[in-house]
Amino acid sequence: MTQLERMRSEIPRPDLADLRAQEERLLAAIVDPPSVRLERAGMRPRIEHRLRLSFAAGLAAAAASAGVVVFAVGSEPDAPPILHTMPVKVEMVLNQAAESVNMSPELHPKPGQFLVFESQTMDTVGGHSTFLARSKRKVWLPVEGDSTGGFIESEGLAPSPYPGRPIPPEAWENLGRSGPEKLSDFDHRVEYLRTDYAYLSRLPIEPAKMYQHLYTGLAHGAEADAEAWARVGNMLSEAYMPAAQRAALFRAAAAIPGVTTVGKAVDAAGRTGVAAARVNPWLGIREEYIFDRKTYQYLGVRSVVVDADQAKAPVGSVLTSSALLRISVVDQAPR
């Protein structure tokens, strides 16, 4: 870093016109960038090449001034750079949510404590019999650490039919309370996909840098945009971050290509709000993040069918949804 700073100080700061010209030349240099294959079920990326930082000192100075991060993805030494510049475009709901982050009381969890998330969910259960499983859940997650240190308590609710199908008999088998029990036995997420409070509180508060974080390890294109949008959801559902990082996340998410506004959306608890949404063409659904229409506090998420052939359900059907009901801090998890 000392050497890089010394090299950067020797380079005159370019003006805006120079930066635009450099950006156009960089974008022109990108030829057939490597793609990211996404697993259809969870839309988690399988990154085929190691991420490698490879910019020259002079380019680093110009790129840093423009809010651009340059990555080389691939094993070849002359691999073309991958640029992720935050667009100027702003989606209304997320921008308003960013403006409103200080309207709600702030939590200040400490190391050794647990964040408790209470929610109501509806998820598609597939296989030989398909239905919509509904539940209430209470999850304890450590302030620092992955989900293997968490616990869950749940209550199975009456199921709903999958659109166009009857409720199968086995859908009624898991009703009632269960737990508390260990949340998971393993968590193989890489460092930049962590969602514990300790990690999220260290993320940048500048929207452009948060945008770059959302695209860590990704190339360009619709698949990368879909994964970045999914990462936003992972940082909202059963996760909590300080207001400054939350505002940066909302502004960065608003700039993801394809994000639109939905004027009316209902979460799993029946609360009506407005949503920021993005269509996932591979699944035939629109993934919506729902906010209270007055306070713009995050309420939950749902997926709505937009392509009947892809989703195997009528257009307009809700296949998954959740409602975040309460977040609190406790000193201990259940034993």
N, C-alpha and C positions, 0 to 999 in steps of 0.2 A: 504493500500500500504506500509506503514512504517513497519508493521509486516511482510509482504511478503518479503520486501527487506532484513530485518534482518534475516529471515529464509534462504533466498537465499545465503546471505553472509557466512552462517555457513556451506554451502555445497561446497565441492571442485569442481572446474570446471572439468568436465569429458573430456577425450581426445576423438578424432574422433572415435576410435574403440568402446569405450563405448557408444557413441551416436548412432552409427549404431546398436549396439546390443539392446539398449533401444528401438530404433525405430522399429526393427523387432519384439520385444516382444509386443509393443503397437499394431502394425498392426495385429499380431496374435490374439490379444484380441478382435478384432472387429468381432462380430458375428451378422449377420442379422441387420445391421444398419437401422434405420427408414428411409423410403423413403420420397421424396418430390413429391407430385402430382402436375402436371402442367396443367393449363388450356390451351387447345389446341389453342384457338384463339390468346391469347396474351402471352402464355408461362410464365405467372406470377405464382409464387409458392403459394400454400396454405400450410403454415407450420403448421403441426398438433400438435406440442408440443412446449412449451416455451424453448428458448435457455438458457441453464444453465451452467455456468462455474464451473468445478469441478475437478481441478487437485490438487494434493498434492504438498507441497512446494518443496520437493526434485525433483519431476518430472518436476515442473515448471522451475527449474534452468536448467535441462538438455534440456528440450524442447526449452527454449528461446535461448540457445546456438546453437541449431541445426536449428533454423528458423522454428520451428513447433508450431502450435497452437492446443491445445487440448480442444475440446468442448464435453460436454455431452448433448445429445438431448433426451428428454424424461422425464417422471415423476417419473420413478423408481430411487431410490437412488443408485443402482448399475448398472445404464445404461452404456453400453460400450462407451469409448471415441471415438470421431470423429476427425480424423487427416486430416489436409489439408496442406501437404508439397508441396511447389512449385517444380515441376519436373525440371530437368536440360535441357530438350528438348527446342530448340529454333526454332521458325518459322521465315523464312528469312525476309518477308515483314515487320512484326511488329518489329523485331529487328532493321531493317534498319530505320524504322520510329522513333524508340526510339533514335537512333543515330543522327537523323536529326531535332529534335524538336527545336533546337536553330537557325535553318536556316531562320525561319519566324519571323517577328516582333512580339514582345510580347505585349498583351493587359494588362492594369492594371486597371480594373474597381474598383470603390470605392463604399462603402455603400451608398445607396440611388440612385445609377445610374441603368441603364438598359443595358443589353446586347441585341443586335439586330441581329437576324439570318435571312438571306435571302436564300431561297432554292427553288428548283423545285422538285416536287414529282410525283410519280405514285403509286396508291394503288388499290387493288382489291376491288370492290364493289359487294357484294353478294346479296342473296335473290332470288326473282322470276326472276330477270334479272341480269346477271352478266356481268361486263365490267371493264375496267381499267380506273379509273378517274385520270386525270392529272391536276396539278395546280402549280402556283407559290405562295409562301407564305412568309410573313414577320412577324416575331414573336418578340415581346418585352418581355423579362423576367427579373425580378428584380435580382440584384446582390445577394441579400439575401432574401430567401422566396420561397414559392412554386408557382405552375403555376396559382393559383387563383389570383395572382397579375400581371399576364401577359396579353398581348393583341395580337391580330392577325389581319392581313389584307391579303386577298387572292384574286387570280384571277383564275377562272376556265378556263382551256384550253380544246381544242378539245379532246374528249376521244379516247381511243384505244380499239380495240376488245379484249375480253378475248380469249385466244387461242382456236380456234375451234368453236367460237360462233360469231354471228353477233352483231353489236352494237345496243342495244335496243333504242327506241325513247326517253325514259326518261333520257338517258345518256347525252342528250344535254340540259337539263333543268337548270343546275346550272353553266352556263358559265358566264364570266364577273367578275367584281370586287365586293367584299363585304368587309365590315369593314371600319376602324378598330373597333373591338369589343372585349369584354372580352374573354380571351382564354379559361377559364374553371370556373365552379362554385364550384368544389370541387377537392381535391387532397388528397387521403387517403394513400399515400405512407408512409411506416415506415421510421424512421430516416436514417437507413443505405442505403436506396435507393434514398435519395435526390440527385439532380443533379444541384442545384444552385451553383454559383461560390463560395460563402462564405463557403459552406460545402465542395466542392471538393478541395478547396485550403488548407483545413486542413487534407486531406488524406495523408497517408505516402508516402514518396519518395523512399522507399526501395521496389524493386519488390516483394520480398517474402511477405512483409506485405500487399502490394496492392493485391497480389494473395489471401491472407487470407480474405481481405475485400470483394473481389468478391464472395467468398463462404460463407459469413456471413449467418447463419441460414440454411445452406444447409447440406445435408448428402453427401454420396459418390454415384457414379454411373453416368450413361449417362444422366439422367434427371437433376442432379445437374450441370453437365458440360454444358448442353444446357442452363440452366438458367444463369450460370455465363457468358457464351458467349453473351446472350441477354443483360445482365447488362453492358457489355462493350459497346454495341451499344447505350444504353441509356445514357452513359457518353460521347458519341461522337456526337450524333445527337441533335442539338439545346441545346448544353451544352458546357461550356468552362472551362478549368482548367489551372493552371500555367504549364510551360514547365517541371518542375521537376516531378510533379504528372503525367503529360501526358506521359513522358518517362517511368515512373514506370508502368503505366497502360498498355502501349504497350508491355513491357517485361513480365508482368504478364499474359496478354492475350495470348502471344505466347506460354505459357506453359500449357494452357488448353488442356486436352486430345482431340485429334481428329482434331486439327487445322492444316490446310494445306495451300499451296500457289496456287493461280490461276494466271496464267501468263498473262491473258488478261481479263479485266472486264470494262464495260461501265456504267457510272452513268446516272442519269435521264436527265442530260443536254447534253449528248452525248460525254463527255470527257472519253478518254480511259486511263486506268491505270492498276495497278496490285492489287491483292486482297489477304487478309488473309481470309480464309473461314472455315466453319464448317457445316457438314451435320446435319440437324434435321430429324431424321428418322421417327418421328411421323407425321410430315407434308409433308415429301417427298421433301424437298427443301434444297438447300445449301445457307446458309446465309453468304454473302460476305461483308467485309469492304474494300472499295476501296481507294487506295492511288496513288498519282501522281508517275509515274515511274521514274522521275528524282529527284524531291525534297522530295518525300515520305510524302508530306502534305496530310492530310485526305481529300478525295473528297466526299464520300457518301457511301451508302449501297444499296444492291439489294439482292433479293431472286430469285434463279434459280431452276427450277424443276429438280430433279434427280430421282424421282419415280412417274411415270405417274398415277399409281393406287391411291397412297396416295394423290397426289396433284390435281387429276382430270384435268390434263393438260399434253400436250406432254413434254417429256424430253427436257431440254434446254430452255423452255419458261421462260421469266422473268415476275414474278407476282407482285413484288413491287420493287420500286427503289426510291432513293432520291439523290440530289446533293446539297451539302452545297456550296453556291456561295459567301457569304460574311458574316463576323462577324464584328460588330462595337460596340462602346459604346456611349450612349447618356445620358443626364441628366434627361430627362423626357420621359414618354410614351405618346402616343396620347390620347387625351381626346374625 
